Amino acid sequence: MRFRTSFLTLLILAGCSQAPDHASEQAAPGVDVTAAPGVAFSYRYGFRLPAARIAAVQEAHAAACERFGVARCRITAMRYTRSEDNDISAMLGFSLAPDLARSFGRDGIRGVEAAEGMLLDSEITGEDAGARIDQLAQTRDAAAADRAAIDGRSGTTSREARAELERQRAAATGSEREAAAAIAEQRAALAATPVVFEYRAGQAIRGFDPASPFTRAADLSVASARWTIGTVLALLGLALPPLLLVLFGLLLWRRVRHLLPMRVPHAG
């Protein structure tokens, strides 16, 4: 009896330890990218949430950026669109300090979930700006060396040769400046991380994947109902003026018909 009790206890404990964690399945996936020196990352998040809450969530995300100050977070783009079918989509673009990008994305996801929305997709891309800077620095140094060599030869050549050296010097100076400008651009990419939030209207069904048949069926039902209502209203808008005109003509005929002279039939 004691053995059976112990065995049942072990089974219960094993079942509890293997029970699926529904809360972790429903939670939006976090973004955990290891920061790499010299790599310029960019983040993009796609959200789905009720249409009536998109504007409020977008405003909350913008306010969260403003609280960091322009030195740490700046809004670079904003869009809010309502289509003829009353379908709403929106976008917010940010430029953040690199150490804020990950946490800002996680906080943005929490804000959407609090508004009964969900994360549909996320994307992180990176560019090895450090390696690019090294290549550009070599190009810049080579152009500077060419320019220095040309300057050293310009005093010992003829007038015709000096004209050619001046052309070569101008080309080397241009290459040097272009490389320096590209280096500055790559360093700017390392100093600020772009983050984009995209919002789409739709009901987030907790516990179901957004690509599940239940979600697709619900979206199709709503879209079909909206299309049907819109089509009926459009047909009424087209047919109503002619119908009103015919009705007005009938009423007018009934009022003036007795005023018209009556035809007297000829006696046969």
Order of alpha helices (4+ residues) and beta strands (2+ residues): alpha-alpha-beta-alpha-beta-beta-alpha-beta-alpha-alpha-beta-alpha
